[in-house]
């Protein structure tokens, strides 16, 4: 497979996973940088140019609530799941688990054929 095509497929796969990871991380309040740090510590690299538009889009969809808070002498916008966001996270998690359970056996057979 040509590298540009592989890169495009990897990007498509990553997009959905990033949404799930961000929603799961925002069960507790975070501001942008702390969210990015949490994702990185979990092994998910995400640059600011991807993270901030994603957060804004999720907030616009009603999945996140936000509020400005003073922290360490700076005002920061903290994000957390809304009620709709919690419901959506539960639904997406169930879907992820179902897909993972279906795909994992297919992937494990790769070396056995």
N, C-alpha and C positions, 0 to 999 in steps of 0.2 A: 504494500500500500504506500502510495506517495505521502511524503511528510505533511504537505498542506491538508490533504484529506484526513489523515490521522489526527492532526491538530484540531480540525473542525469537529470531528467526532468526539474527541476528548472534551472539547469545550461544551458540546451539547450535553454530554453525560454529567459534567461538573455543574452546570447551571442548576439543574433540579436538586442535586445533592446540596449545593450551597444554600438554597432556600430552606431546605429541611434543617440544615445545620444552624442557620441563623435563627430560625424560629425556635429550635430546641434550646439554643443558648440564651434566648431572651425570655425564658421563664422567670429569670431574675433580671432586675434592671441593669442596664449597661449603657454607657455612652460609647460613641463610635470606636475610640481607640481601645477602650477596655474590652469591647466585643472582639475587635480584631486580635488582641492579645490572647483572649480565651480560645478563639478559633485556631490561632497559630500553635498554642500549647497542646491542642488536640491533634495537630498535624495537618491542619487545613490552612494553606497559604492563600491569602486573599489580599489584593491591593486595595488601597483607598478608593481608587477610581471605579472599582467594582462594588465594594461594600456600601459606600454611602448612597449611590443610586438605588441599590437593592433595598436598603433600609427605608428610603423615601417611598419607593414603590409599595412595599409591604404596609407602610403607614397609610398611604393613600387608599389602599385596598381595605382598610379598617382592621388589619391584623395586628397592628401595634398601636400602643398609646405612647405618648411622650410628654415629658415635662422638663422644664428647666430647673436645675438645682445648683446650689453653690457647693463646690467641692474644692478643697485646697486653694481657696482664694480665687477660683475661676468658676464662671458659670458654664455649665455643660448641659446638653440636652440628653436626658436619659430615656431609653426606650425599653418597653416591656410588652409582653403579649397582652392583647385585649381579650375579652371573653370570646369573641369570634376567632381570634388567633389561637387560643387554647383548643377550641373545637377543631379548627383546621389542622393544627399540629397533631392532634389525636388521630384524625382521619388520614393524614399523610403518613404518619408513623405506621398505622395499620397497613396502608397500601405498600409502603416501603418493605415492611416485614414479609408481606405476601409475595412481592416481587423477588425479594432476596431469597426466600425459601424456594421459589420456583427456578431462579437462575443459578443458584449455587450448585445444585446437582448437575446442571448442564455444563457448567464450567469445570467441575471436578472430573467429568468424563473426558475432557479434551485430551489428556495424556494417556488415556486408556484405549484409544481407538487405533 
